[in-house]
Amino acid sequence: MLLQFSCKNHRSIKNEVVFSTVSTSDTEHIETLIDFDEQKILRTAEIYGANGSGKTSLLNALSQMQAIIVNSINHQPGDGIVRFPHKLAMKEPTEFVCIFERHNIKYSYQFSYDETGILSEALFYWPNGRVAKIFERDNKTFSYNEKYQKYTEATQIKLKNNRLLLSVAANNTDISEITEAFLFFKEDIVLYPGVPNNWLEYTAKKLQNDENVKKEFIKILHEVGSDICDLVTKFEIRIPNEKDLPGIPEPFKKVILSQPMNYIDIKLAYKDFVLNLNEESAGTQKLFTFICPLLDILNHDKIFLCDEIETSLHPSIVTYFVDKFQKNVNSKSQIIFTTHDTDLLDLKQVRRDEIWFTQLNPETRETALYSLAEIRNVRKDENIKKGYIAGKYGAIPMPNIAIQEICQE
């Protein structure tokens, strides 16, 4: 589970913002919470704000942290680390801090970096309810906990100023605590849309090879209003033939004909006709990319990050998916998403601490982040949708006249 994430100097985020899934003392929908370490953890977080206010920057920051960790071991001498600092803080470092749980152990991992490389890094954990250091780093100087001292030489040889110690140690030692922390970022955080976005390929393979998944898939389609009767799926990797390449110029055709390619053929059978997936609506096509990965996320304690989840999906379908996470009591899976869909601003479904807002300072172009729970005097029976549209909670979804005035000066 993700417990807390903070960052600073990334895209529109200049000063530190803190996002937390640790619940407040609010007793609403307490049955949806996850018990961990004498705390209760949220399964859902929905993030609202005007276009350009920093909603995407927050999810992108966590995704950027994940990408650097996973790919760091491959950095060669002279390679830079991708960075997107705030335009008013180009010379200041970027910092990411993540507190998380994996296999019932709490971890805290952080690092800061700039154009010169990694500036600082630290990994801590709570094996018996008490915090213990795994390692700390300042530039290329680092120290392990005493129990891991024997690994110092092996990691020192591989460590570079553009490589994270977490990545180097995970690939060159058998320290289980470091491996678990690394795998949290590599396996447990799932971003949509991601790079590469191979969700349709994953879905096709699952539907073709697992009859139980296919039955659950069709069941979900029925629950969201589809009258589909059956699915016929074919996924294969093969060398294309000339019939597959109509209109391709000969020089390109020769190159393509020499390389194996993925072929996905999905047919949807209804009562009186059959459609290919590419003949379906954009919403149905997105459902096909969503459902199988979501089943995996729901069943394997993963964290789903989605930017503008409502794109091509009916609001009732988004509500359905959020409800799947809220009621998934046999798993610790979480969903964190940005949205403009105000129908989800419903305290009958979500808690006040599960609703977050981003607001951009028009003078400094800096993002502020806060939850509805931080705003005083919000009643349990309040019409949050109406209040948000009226600007009661900030993060106004419509263009602000003040911004227009600044642009005219």
Salt bridges, closest charged atoms under 4 A:
ASP26 OD2 - ARG352 NE 3.15
GLU28 OE2 - LYS380 NZ 3.74
GLU31 OE2 - HIS29 ND1 3.92
ASP35 OD1 - LYS40 NZ 2.44
GLU101 OE2 - LYS332 NZ 2.62
GLU115 OE1 - ARG83 NH2 2.96
GLU121 OE1 - ARG137 NH1 2.91
GLU177 OE2 - LYS147 NZ 3.83
GLU180 OE1 - ARG102 NH1 2.60
GLU180 OE1 - HIS103 ND1 3.02
GLU187 OE1 - ARG102 NH2 3.29
ASP188 OD2 - ARG102 NE 2.78
GLU201 OE2 - LYS205 NZ 3.15
ASP230 OD1 - LYS214 NZ 3.21
GLU236 OE2 - LYS234 NZ 3.88
GLU236 OE2 - ARG238 NE 3.00
ASP244 OD2 - ARG238 NH1 2.88
GLU250 OE2 - LYS253 NZ 3.59
ASP265 OD2 - LYS267 NZ 2.85
ASP296 OD1 - HIS300 ND1 3.06
ASP296 OD2 - LYS302 NZ 2.90
GLU308 OE2 - HIS340 NE2 3.84
ASP323 OD2 - LYS327 NZ 3.20
ASP343 OD1 - LYS385 NZ 2.89
ASP353 OD2 - ARG351 NH2 2.78
ASP381 OD1 - ARG379 NE 3.11
GLU382 OE1 - ARG379 NH1 3.96
GLU382 OE2 - LYS392 NZ 2.76
